[in-house]
Amino acid sequence: CICSFDPTAVRPGEKAWGYVKVVDNLAAKIDMPVMVVNGISDGPTLAVTAGLFPLENCGIEAAGRIYAQVDPQQLSGKLVVVPVVNMPVLQFRTPMFALAKSLSPLDGKDINELFPGSPNGTVSDVLAHKLFSDVILGSDFHVDLRGGEVSESHLMHTIYLEGLGNMTTKAKEMAAVFGLQYVIFEPEYARPGPLIYEAMSHGIPSIVSESGLGFNPQPGEKEVRGHVDGVMNLLKSFGMLPGVVVPPDYQHFLLPDRIELLAPA
C-alpha cells in the first residue's frame, strides 16, 4: 500500500495501489483506495468501482481479486479499480447509521444521488466529485460491482440504461458480454444523480453488475465469481486481455417491472 498515492504515476507494465486523499481537515478525514494495473501496451481504460454501498460485500471482495488476477504484462490499456468508494460507511456500519441504506454517518447522504458531485459540498459531495473527476472521467468504460445489500437478495443480473442513444447501445452490449444470466433496464437510475447515469451522460458507457445475497454476512463464492468473471469478459471483449469471452449457459433480458416479496423478520 502507498499513502498519498498518485494513480497516474504507475508505469506501463506495472501495478500498484494506495490511498488517494479526499478530505483531510479538522472535521473529517477520508481516503479512497485506488488500484491501478497499467498494461504493457496502449489500449482503453476500464474503471471498476465497488463499495458504493459498502454492505454489498461481494463486489468489494471481487474488486480486490480482479486487481490481483490481472497481469500488467498481459494487459493492453489500463485497469483502474476502486474497491471501496464509500469508506465512511464501510468504517462506521452500525444500525444507528441507517445500516440498510448505506447513508453516510458524516452527513446522512446517499452518495449515489450526488454525482457528479461538488468540491464545495459536504463530505459525500466531495467524495462523489473526487471519484467522478479523477477516475470516471479518465476512463473509456465503467462497471460498478454491486449486489446483496442487507435488506435484499436478487437474481444475478446486469443493469443498463435506455434513452441515451449510442451510449445505450454500447452499455447494453457490455451488460450482455459481462455474462450474468439476466440483463435489465433500470428506470430508477435513468435520471441525474446516480453514478451510472452521470457517467453515460458524460460519454462513458457504464453498467452495474448485481451479484450478492443480502442475508449472507460473508461474500458468497458463486456471487463473487460472477463479478470477477464478468470483468474478465469485458477486458477480453475490449481487446485488453487475450482470450475469448465466456458466455453464460443462458441469458434473458427482463422487463423493468418487478414484484417485491417481504420475508418475515
Residue frames relative to the residue before (quaternion, step in Angstrom):
aa qw qx qy qz dx dy dz
C 1.0000 0.0000 0.0000 0.0000 0.00 0.00 0.00
I 0.1433 -0.7669 0.6204 0.0800 3.57 -1.10 0.73
C 0.2667 -0.7345 0.5991 0.1744 3.57 -0.83 0.98
S 0.7805 0.1932 -0.2191 0.5527 3.59 -1.11 0.71
F 0.1528 0.8434 -0.4920 0.1527 3.52 1.01 0.95
D 0.1863 -0.7546 0.6203 0.1055 3.57 -1.07 0.83
P 0.3117 -0.7930 0.4887 0.1872 3.63 -0.19 1.21
T 0.6514 0.5319 -0.3237 0.4335 3.61 1.11 -0.55
A 0.6277 0.5775 -0.3276 0.4064 3.59 1.25 -0.28
V 0.4966 0.6477 -0.4396 0.3750 3.61 1.26 -0.09
R 0.3476 -0.7855 0.4821 0.1726 3.57 -0.58 1.17
P 0.6429 -0.5116 0.3852 0.4202 3.62 -1.17 0.43
G 0.7973 0.2661 -0.2301 0.4905 3.54 -1.00 0.92
E 0.6942 0.4258 -0.2737 0.5118 3.58 1.28 0.17
K 0.1719 -0.7513 0.6228 0.1342 3.55 -1.35 0.24
A 0.0918 0.7825 -0.6102 0.0835 3.57 -1.13 0.68
W 0.0864 -0.7865 0.6069 0.0750 3.54 -1.26 0.35
G 0.1146 0.7789 -0.6114 0.0803 3.51 -1.29 0.42
Y 0.5763 -0.5916 0.4445 0.3467 3.54 -1.29 -0.26
V 0.2346 -0.7523 0.6047 0.1157 3.53 -0.98 0.96
K 0.4241 -0.7150 0.4956 0.2515 3.58 -0.77 1.00
V 0.1661 -0.7806 0.5984 0.0704 3.56 -0.90 0.99
V 0.7788 -0.0611 0.0870 0.6182 3.57 0.81 -1.08
D 0.1288 0.7745 -0.6128 0.0902 3.58 -0.95 0.84
N 0.3584 0.7000 -0.5401 0.2997 3.55 -0.07 1.35
L 0.7537 -0.3936 0.2611 0.4569 3.58 -1.26 -0.11
A 0.6889 0.4986 -0.2782 0.4466 3.60 1.14 -0.59
A 0.8192 -0.0485 0.0949 0.5635 3.60 0.94 -0.80
K 0.1113 -0.7507 0.6447 0.0917 3.51 -1.31 0.45
I 0.0555 0.7924 -0.6012 0.0871 3.59 -0.67 1.14
D 0.0459 -0.7610 0.6471 0.0081 3.52 -0.96 1.00
M 0.2463 -0.7735 0.5702 0.1260 3.57 -1.03 0.80
P 0.3476 -0.7380 0.5317 0.2278 3.63 -0.68 1.00
V 0.0139 -0.7906 0.6115 -0.0293 3.58 -0.92 0.95
M 0.1329 -0.7840 0.6054 0.0334 3.54 -0.94 1.02
V 0.0725 -0.8144 0.5758 0.0005 3.58 -0.81 0.99
V 0.0551 -0.7350 0.6749 0.0366 3.54 -1.04 0.92
N 0.1041 -0.8112 0.5752 0.0155 3.56 -0.42 1.26
G 0.3884 -0.7800 0.4487 0.1983 3.55 -0.43 1.25
I 0.6219 -0.5676 0.4112 0.3493 3.50 -1.32 0.41
S 0.7834 0.1859 -0.1129 0.5822 3.59 1.21 -0.43
D 0.6667 -0.5273 0.3555 0.3886 3.55 -1.28 0.36
G 0.2338 0.7503 -0.5978 0.1581 3.53 -1.24 0.53
P 0.7017 -0.4543 0.3231 0.4437 3.60 -1.25 -0.10
T 0.3889 -0.6802 0.5640 0.2607 3.54 -1.37 0.14
L 0.1311 -0.7675 0.6251 0.0556 3.55 -0.89 1.03
A 0.1752 -0.7639 0.6147 0.0885 3.56 -0.83 1.05
V 0.0905 -0.7730 0.6278 0.0151 3.55 -0.93 1.01
T 0.0459 -0.7956 0.6040 0.0114 3.57 -0.75 1.04
A 0.0044 0.7580 -0.6522 -0.0075 3.53 -1.28 0.53
G 0.7532 0.3995 -0.2619 0.4523 3.56 -1.23 0.20
L 0.2669 0.7222 -0.5739 0.2789 3.57 1.07 0.67
F 0.7136 0.1263 -0.0867 0.6836 3.52 1.23 -0.78
P 0.2736 -0.8548 0.4075 0.1685 3.62 0.17 1.25
L 0.5931 0.5513 -0.3930 0.4356 3.60 1.17 -0.17
E 0.5583 0.5310 -0.4027 0.4941 3.59 1.29 0.01
N 0.0948 -0.9036 0.4163 0.0337 3.48 0.61 1.31
C 0.5565 0.6204 -0.4091 0.3715 3.62 1.12 -0.42
G 0.6434 0.5238 -0.3261 0.4532 3.58 1.02 -0.74
I 0.6324 0.5309 -0.3262 0.4603 3.58 1.04 -0.79
E 0.6617 0.4929 -0.3020 0.4774 3.58 0.90 -0.91
A 0.6610 0.5153 -0.3095 0.4492 3.57 0.94 -0.88
A 0.6268 0.5628 -0.3455 0.4134 3.60 0.96 -0.82
G 0.6647 0.4978 -0.3017 0.4683 3.55 0.96 -0.85
R 0.6509 0.5142 -0.3150 0.4612 3.57 0.99 -0.80
I 0.6245 0.5436 -0.3413 0.4449 3.58 1.01 -0.80
Y 0.6452 0.5136 -0.3151 0.4698 3.57 0.92 -0.90
A 0.6856 0.4914 -0.2875 0.4537 3.58 0.88 -0.93
Q 0.7054 0.5081 -0.2632 0.4183 3.56 1.01 -0.84
V 0.6880 0.4974 -0.2973 0.4369 3.60 1.00 -0.75
D 0.2597 -0.7712 0.5716 0.1049 3.56 -0.77 1.15
P 0.4080 -0.7300 0.4805 0.2640 3.64 -0.59 1.03
Q 0.6115 0.5581 -0.3539 0.4351 3.60 1.16 -0.46
Q 0.6975 0.4200 -0.2569 0.5206 3.57 1.30 -0.28
L 0.6371 0.5814 -0.2954 0.4108 3.56 1.29 -0.35
S 0.1721 -0.7195 0.6614 0.1238 3.52 -1.20 0.74
G 0.7584 0.2802 -0.2327 0.5405 3.56 -0.63 1.10
K 0.5047 -0.6524 0.4876 0.2862 3.55 -1.22 -0.44
L 0.1716 -0.7473 0.6352 0.0931 3.54 -1.10 0.85
V 0.0517 -0.7855 0.6167 -0.0037 3.57 -0.76 1.10
V 0.0650 -0.8168 0.5726 -0.0260 3.56 -0.62 1.19
V 0.0864 -0.7440 0.6604 0.0546 3.55 -0.97 0.95
P 0.2407 -0.8399 0.4657 0.1403 3.62 -0.03 1.25
V 0.7759 0.0642 -0.0584 0.6249 3.60 1.19 -0.53
V 0.2577 -0.7760 0.5595 0.1354 3.57 -0.34 1.25
N 0.8123 0.3042 -0.1072 0.4860 3.53 0.70 -1.18
M 0.1059 -0.8546 0.5065 0.0424 3.58 0.50 1.20
P 0.6231 0.5471 -0.3833 0.4068 3.68 0.88 -0.67
V 0.6657 0.4834 -0.3108 0.4761 3.59 0.99 -0.74
L 0.6312 0.5265 -0.3377 0.4586 3.60 1.00 -0.77
Q 0.7121 0.4777 -0.2614 0.4432 3.58 0.90 -0.89
F 0.7936 0.2453 -0.1152 0.5447 3.60 1.09 -0.67
R 0.2492 0.7988 -0.5130 0.1915 3.59 0.97 0.85
T 0.2593 0.7407 -0.5678 0.2483 3.55 0.03 1.35
P 0.6677 -0.5379 0.3212 0.4021 3.64 -1.10 0.59
M 0.6445 0.5425 -0.3487 0.4106 3.62 0.96 -0.72
F 0.7050 0.4254 -0.2618 0.5034 3.60 1.23 -0.32
A 0.5982 -0.5991 0.3593 0.3926 3.60 0.97 0.90
L 0.1017 -0.8662 0.4883 0.0313 3.53 0.81 1.12
A 0.7407 0.4525 -0.2490 0.4296 3.58 0.77 -1.01
K 0.7193 0.4297 -0.2532 0.4835 3.61 1.21 -0.19
S 0.3410 -0.7712 0.4743 0.2528 3.61 1.30 -0.09
L 0.2535 0.7512 -0.5583 0.2446 3.57 0.92 0.91
S 0.5169 -0.6548 0.4484 0.3209 3.57 -0.98 0.78
P 0.4185 -0.7019 0.5120 0.2646 3.61 -0.90 0.85
L 0.6270 0.5711 -0.3314 0.4134 3.59 1.23 -0.32
D 0.8249 0.0375 -0.0262 0.5634 3.60 1.09 -0.59
G 0.5126 -0.6974 0.3900 0.3144 3.60 1.27 0.17
K 0.5465 0.6500 -0.3773 0.3695 3.59 1.26 0.24
D 0.3912 -0.6522 0.5987 0.2514 3.52 -1.36 0.49
I 0.3876 -0.7686 0.4546 0.2290 3.59 -0.37 1.22
N 0.6614 0.5230 -0.3224 0.4303 3.61 1.08 -0.59
E 0.6086 0.4895 -0.3738 0.5003 3.56 1.27 0.36
L 0.6876 0.5666 -0.2313 0.3908 3.58 1.28 -0.25
F 0.5107 0.6664 -0.4345 0.3259 3.61 1.16 -0.24
P 0.5327 -0.1095 -0.8376 -0.0509 1.58 -2.19 1.25
G 0.5967 -0.6060 0.3545 0.3887 3.58 1.21 0.25
S 0.2254 -0.7562 0.5982 0.1401 3.52 -1.37 -0.02
P 0.4198 -0.7085 0.4990 0.2698 3.61 -0.89 0.82
N 0.7183 0.4422 -0.2373 0.4819 3.58 1.26 -0.29
G 0.5329 0.6375 -0.4049 0.3817 3.60 1.24 0.22
T 0.6967 -0.3729 0.3416 0.5089 3.54 -1.20 -0.58
V 0.7751 -0.4070 0.2022 0.4389 3.57 -1.28 0.21
S 0.6504 0.5108 -0.3337 0.4525 3.63 0.97 -0.71
D 0.6196 0.5295 -0.3325 0.4745 3.58 1.07 -0.70
V 0.6652 0.4986 -0.2968 0.4699 3.58 0.96 -0.89
L 0.6374 0.5227 -0.3196 0.4673 3.58 1.02 -0.83
A 0.6464 0.5107 -0.3143 0.4718 3.60 0.94 -0.88
H 0.6494 0.5171 -0.3100 0.4634 3.58 0.98 -0.85
K 0.6594 0.5160 -0.3132 0.4481 3.60 0.90 -0.89
L 0.6607 0.4930 -0.3082 0.4748 3.58 0.89 -0.90
F 0.7100 0.4837 -0.2788 0.4292 3.55 0.79 -1.04
S 0.7280 0.4460 -0.2529 0.4552 3.57 0.82 -0.97
D 0.7558 0.4120 -0.2179 0.4600 3.59 0.94 -0.85
V 0.7796 0.3190 -0.1607 0.5145 3.60 1.05 -0.71
I 0.7417 0.4385 -0.2560 0.4383 3.58 0.55 -1.15
L 0.7127 0.4625 -0.2765 0.4490 3.60 0.77 -0.97
G 0.6694 0.4877 -0.2986 0.4742 3.58 1.23 -0.33
S 0.6310 0.5409 -0.3208 0.4543 3.57 1.30 0.08
D 0.4380 -0.6680 0.5358 0.2735 3.53 -1.37 0.27
F 0.7743 0.0806 -0.0273 0.6270 3.57 1.23 -0.58
H 0.0922 -0.7994 0.5924 0.0398 3.57 -1.19 0.54
V 0.0022 -0.7581 0.6519 0.0186 3.53 -1.19 0.72
D 0.2148 -0.7637 0.6003 0.1014 3.55 -1.01 0.93
L 0.2646 -0.7872 0.5428 0.1255 3.58 -0.61 1.18
R 0.0593 0.8181 -0.5590 0.1210 3.55 -0.50 1.23
G 0.4560 0.7329 -0.4654 0.1959 3.53 -1.33 -0.33
G 0.8409 0.2434 -0.1781 0.4493 3.53 -1.00 0.92
E 0.1229 0.7726 -0.6014 0.1621 3.58 0.85 0.95
V 0.7109 -0.4894 0.2867 0.4159 3.59 -1.16 0.61
S 0.7785 0.3763 -0.1842 0.4674 3.58 0.89 -0.94
E 0.7711 0.3405 -0.1886 0.5038 3.63 1.17 0.11
S 0.0030 0.7245 -0.6880 -0.0414 3.49 -1.36 0.50
H 0.0085 0.8240 -0.5622 0.0692 3.56 -0.96 0.82
L 0.6754 -0.4454 0.3816 0.4471 3.53 -1.34 0.03
M 0.5014 -0.6142 0.5059 0.3398 3.57 -1.15 0.59
H 0.1952 0.7991 -0.5351 0.1922 3.56 -0.53 1.18
T 0.3236 -0.6928 0.5954 0.2466 3.53 -1.35 0.19
I 0.2807 -0.7530 0.5811 0.1282 3.53 -1.26 0.65
Y 0.0142 0.7602 -0.6496 0.0002 3.54 -1.08 0.81
L 0.4025 -0.7136 0.5198 0.2422 3.58 -1.27 0.21
E 0.3316 -0.7154 0.5841 0.1928 3.54 -1.13 0.75
G 0.7554 0.4651 -0.2773 0.3690 3.54 -1.36 0.16
L 0.6619 0.4966 -0.3136 0.4657 3.58 1.24 0.23
G 0.6034 -0.6414 0.3346 0.3356 3.54 1.05 0.88
N 0.8485 -0.0533 0.0725 0.5215 3.54 -0.88 -1.01
M 0.5868 0.5682 -0.3701 0.4426 3.59 1.12 -0.57
T 0.6362 0.5217 -0.3264 0.4654 3.58 1.00 -0.78
T 0.6342 0.5356 -0.3321 0.4478 3.60 0.94 -0.87
K 0.6944 0.4685 -0.2801 0.4689 3.58 0.86 -0.96
A 0.6696 0.5024 -0.3057 0.4536 3.58 0.93 -0.87
K 0.6336 0.5242 -0.3347 0.4602 3.58 1.00 -0.75
E 0.6224 0.5224 -0.3306 0.4799 3.59 1.05 -0.73
M 0.6457 0.5143 -0.3134 0.4694 3.59 0.96 -0.86
A 0.6535 0.5319 -0.3117 0.4391 3.57 0.93 -0.93
A 0.6714 0.4745 -0.2931 0.4880 3.58 1.06 -0.73
V 0.6655 0.5154 -0.3022 0.4474 3.59 0.90 -0.95
F 0.5435 0.6338 -0.4015 0.3764 3.60 1.05 -0.69
G 0.3955 -0.8081 0.3702 0.2312 3.54 1.16 -0.63
L 0.4420 0.6472 -0.5050 0.3616 3.60 1.13 0.36
Q 0.6639 -0.5751 0.3177 0.3573 3.55 -1.20 0.53
Y 0.7957 0.2230 -0.1091 0.5524 3.57 1.13 -0.55
V 0.1257 -0.7584 0.6373 0.0534 3.55 -1.19 0.73
I 0.0124 0.8224 -0.5658 0.0583 3.57 -0.85 0.95
F 0.3692 -0.6554 0.6079 0.2541 3.53 -1.24 0.61
E 0.1612 -0.8060 0.5662 0.0616 3.59 -0.77 1.06
P 0.2666 -0.8029 0.5100 0.1556 3.63 -0.17 1.23
E 0.5360 0.6391 -0.4054 0.3739 3.62 1.15 -0.45
Y 0.7396 0.4052 -0.2213 0.4898 3.59 1.09 -0.70
A 0.5558 0.6306 -0.3824 0.3837 3.61 1.25 -0.10
R 0.5886 0.5070 -0.3756 0.5054 3.56 0.71 1.16
P 0.6503 -0.5150 0.3697 0.4186 3.60 -1.18 0.35
G 0.6539 0.5212 -0.3892 0.3863 3.56 -1.08 0.79
P 0.7290 0.4026 -0.2612 0.4881 3.64 0.61 -1.01
L 0.6176 -0.5959 0.3786 0.3467 3.56 -1.07 0.80
I 0.6667 0.5151 -0.3206 0.4328 3.60 0.82 -0.94
Y 0.6647 0.5001 -0.3094 0.4608 3.62 0.94 -0.84
E 0.6923 0.4799 -0.2945 0.4513 3.58 0.82 -0.93
A 0.6056 0.5404 -0.3591 0.4608 3.60 1.04 -0.67
M 0.6996 0.4621 -0.2759 0.4699 3.57 0.84 -0.96
S 0.6254 0.5369 -0.3357 0.4560 3.59 1.07 -0.65
H 0.7067 0.4047 -0.2420 0.5274 3.57 1.26 -0.45
G 0.6547 -0.5848 0.2935 0.3783 3.57 1.21 0.53
I 0.5970 0.5418 -0.3694 0.4622 3.60 1.21 0.43
P 0.3731 -0.7275 0.5246 0.2373 3.63 -0.46 1.13
S 0.0120 0.8247 -0.5575 0.0949 3.56 -0.72 1.10
I 0.0227 -0.7846 0.6195 0.0008 3.56 -1.07 0.79
V 0.3083 -0.6922 0.6115 0.2279 3.52 -1.39 0.19
S 0.1647 -0.7411 0.6365 0.1363 3.58 -1.07 0.74
E 0.1432 -0.7872 0.5982 0.0442 3.56 -0.87 1.03
S 0.2638 0.7487 -0.5619 0.2328 3.56 -0.42 1.24
G 0.5339 0.6014 -0.4379 0.4019 3.56 -0.24 1.27
L 0.2974 -0.7428 0.5782 0.1597 3.55 -1.25 0.55
G 0.4066 -0.7682 0.4424 0.2209 3.55 -0.47 1.21
F 0.6742 0.5064 -0.3129 0.4371 3.59 1.04 -0.64
N 0.6255 0.5352 -0.3340 0.4591 3.60 1.27 -0.21
P 0.3236 -0.7847 0.4899 0.1989 3.64 -0.43 1.13
Q 0.7206 0.3403 -0.2267 0.5599 3.58 1.27 -0.27
P 0.5723 -0.5964 0.4196 0.3752 3.62 -1.04 0.64
G 0.3537 -0.7365 0.5392 0.2043 3.59 -0.84 0.99
E 0.5499 -0.6521 0.4097 0.3233 3.57 -0.90 0.90
K 0.6449 0.5220 -0.3329 0.4481 3.59 0.92 -0.83
E 0.6928 0.4811 -0.2787 0.4592 3.58 0.89 -0.92
V 0.6315 0.5172 -0.3301 0.4740 3.59 1.03 -0.75
R 0.6571 0.5077 -0.3127 0.4611 3.58 0.94 -0.88
G 0.5758 0.5870 -0.3802 0.4234 3.59 1.09 -0.58
H 0.6704 0.4790 -0.2860 0.4892 3.56 1.00 -0.86
V 0.6799 0.5075 -0.2997 0.4363 3.58 0.80 -1.04
D 0.6924 0.4726 -0.2839 0.4654 3.58 0.79 -1.00
G 0.6264 0.5495 -0.3374 0.4380 3.59 1.08 -0.70
V 0.6630 0.4834 -0.3080 0.4816 3.58 0.93 -0.84
M 0.6246 0.5243 -0.3434 0.4659 3.60 1.02 -0.72
N 0.6184 0.5307 -0.3395 0.4697 3.58 1.05 -0.70
L 0.6487 0.5107 -0.3219 0.4633 3.59 0.95 -0.84
L 0.6539 0.5203 -0.3177 0.4481 3.59 0.88 -0.92
K 0.6639 0.4864 -0.3011 0.4816 3.58 1.00 -0.78
S 0.6702 0.5060 -0.3104 0.4454 3.59 0.93 -0.85
F 0.6766 0.4685 -0.2841 0.4920 3.60 1.16 -0.60
G 0.4897 -0.6656 0.4279 0.3662 3.59 1.26 -0.11
M 0.4534 0.7052 -0.4374 0.3255 3.57 1.22 0.36
L 0.7612 0.1708 -0.1129 0.6153 3.57 1.24 -0.50
P 0.5026 -0.6226 0.4875 0.3496 3.60 -1.12 0.53
G 0.5884 0.5789 -0.4307 0.3649 3.56 -1.24 0.41
V 0.4516 -0.6770 0.5191 0.2611 3.52 -1.35 0.15
V 0.5741 -0.5849 0.4569 0.3458 3.53 -1.23 0.59
V 0.2643 -0.7525 0.5840 0.1511 3.57 -0.97 0.89
P 0.2372 -0.8022 0.5295 0.1407 3.62 -0.35 1.18
P 0.5444 -0.5919 0.4628 0.3730 3.60 -1.20 0.36
D 0.6507 -0.5011 0.3866 0.4196 3.57 -1.27 0.26
Y 0.7717 -0.0640 0.0308 0.6320 3.57 1.15 -0.60
Q 0.0552 -0.7888 0.6110 0.0368 3.57 -1.23 0.42
H 0.0744 -0.8007 0.5944 0.0043 3.56 -0.89 0.99
F 0.3088 -0.7021 0.6091 0.2017 3.54 -1.15 0.74
L 0.1986 -0.8175 0.5362 0.0686 3.56 -0.64 1.16
L 0.5014 -0.6044 0.5240 0.3298 3.54 -1.26 0.50
P 0.5542 -0.6504 0.4010 0.3302 3.60 -1.06 0.61
D 0.4566 0.6587 -0.4752 0.3632 3.62 1.21 -0.04
R 0.0127 -0.8166 0.5769 -0.0162 3.55 -1.05 0.70
I 0.2062 -0.7278 0.6357 0.1536 3.49 -1.33 0.40
E 0.2041 -0.7793 0.5822 0.1098 3.58 -0.81 1.01
L 0.1505 -0.7729 0.6131 0.0634 3.55 -0.96 0.94
L 0.2430 -0.7837 0.5573 0.1267 3.56 -0.70 1.06
A 0.2981 -0.7527 0.5624 0.1682 3.57 -0.83 1.01
P 0.5405 -0.6157 0.4455 0.3609 3.60 -1.05 0.65
A 0.5458 -0.6253 0.4508 0.3284 3.57 -1.09 0.68
